Structures are given as C-alpha cells and as structure tokens.
Amino acid sequence: MLDFKKPETHNTKKPYSSITYLWEFNCAQSKRRPLAIHRYSGNKASGTVVQSTPENPEWQFVYPHTIYAAAQEIACVK
C-alpha cells in the first residue's frame, strides 16, 4: 500500500490518497501484471474506490534494480 500526504491525480480524473496493489509474476519470463490495483479517496485504503485495475491487464517486463525486481525475487523463491 502507498499512502500520500497530498491527494494525487496521476492517471485518474478524481484525486486519490492511497493505493493498494496485488501483482502476479511470471518467474520464467521475468514479467509482471496487476491482479488488483485500487486507488482510494482516503488514506490507508479508506473512503471510496476512485479507480480499479483494468480488465485483462498486459504482462510487463520486470526491469532489474526496481521495486518490482525485488518483489519478484521474493515471489519466485523456490
């Protein structure tokens, strides 16, 4: 979860103050896609949902030295 001090409007028409994420990783191909992303009007995932994950999200490459690479390393432990 990300929580913002000031409301954001990136990629939305309505302001949001927090975001929750759930990612799926394809470990063999080093790719990721969102299963659930919710932007909330209030802090700490409170208030109304301003925007949700698009249907059928596309797989995206996981670039090295990013937060996604760190998450993939944890998720793909055998």
matplotlib code that plots the C-alpha trace (Angstrom):
import matplotlib.pyplot as plt

x = [0.0, 1.1, -0.3, 0.1, 0.2, -1.5, -4.1, -2.7, -4.5, -2.0, -3.9, -7.3, -9.9, -10.6, -8.0, -6.8, -4.9, -3.8, -3.2, -3.2, -1.5, -1.6, 0.8, 1.2, 4.7, 5.7, 9.1, 10.3, 9.8, 10.6, 7.2, 4.5, 0.9, -1.5, -4.2, -5.7, -4.8, -7.2, -6.9, -8.9, -10.2, -8.9, -5.7, -4.8, -7.3, -10.3, -13.1, -14.4, -12.6, -11.6, -10.2, -9.6, -7.4, -8.3, -9.7, -7.2, -4.0, -1.0, 2.2, 5.1, 8.8, 10.4, 13.4, 16.5, 17.1, 13.5, 11.0, 9.3, 12.6, 12.9, 9.3, 9.8, 12.9, 10.8, 7.8, 9.8, 11.8, 11.8]
y = [0.0, 3.5, 6.4, 10.1, 13.2, 15.2, 13.7, 12.6, 12.6, 10.6, 8.5, 9.4, 12.1, 12.1, 12.6, 9.7, 9.4, 5.8, 2.8, -1.0, -3.4, -7.2, -8.4, -11.7, -12.7, -14.9, -16.1, -17.9, -14.9, -12.2, -10.5, -9.0, -7.9, -6.4, -8.6, -5.8, -2.1, 0.1, 3.8, 5.2, 8.7, 8.4, 7.4, 3.8, 2.4, 4.2, 6.1, 5.2, 3.4, 6.0, 3.6, -0.1, -2.4, -2.6, -5.8, -8.1, -6.3, -6.9, -8.5, -6.1, -6.8, -6.7, -4.4, -5.0, -2.9, -1.8, -2.4, -5.0, -6.9, -7.0, -8.2, -10.8, -12.1, -12.8, -14.2, -16.5, -18.2, -22.0]
z = [0.0, -0.8, 1.2, 0.1, 2.2, -0.6, -3.0, -6.3, -9.7, -11.9, -14.5, -12.9, -13.1, -9.4, -6.7, -4.6, -1.3, -1.2, -3.5, -2.8, -5.2, -5.9, -8.6, -10.4, -11.6, -14.4, -13.0, -16.1, -18.3, -15.8, -16.3, -14.0, -14.3, -11.8, -10.4, -8.4, -8.1, -6.2, -5.7, -2.7, -1.9, 1.7, 3.4, 4.3, 1.8, 3.2, 1.5, -1.9, -4.7, -7.3, -9.8, -10.1, -12.2, -15.9, -17.2, -18.9, -17.9, -20.1, -18.9, -18.4, -18.3, -14.8, -15.1, -12.9, -9.8, -9.4, -6.7, -9.0, -9.4, -5.6, -5.2, -8.0, -6.2, -3.1, -5.0, -7.2, -4.4, -5.0]

ax = plt.figure().add_subplot(projection="3d")
ax.plot(x, y, z, "-o")
ax.set_aspect("equal")
plt.show()
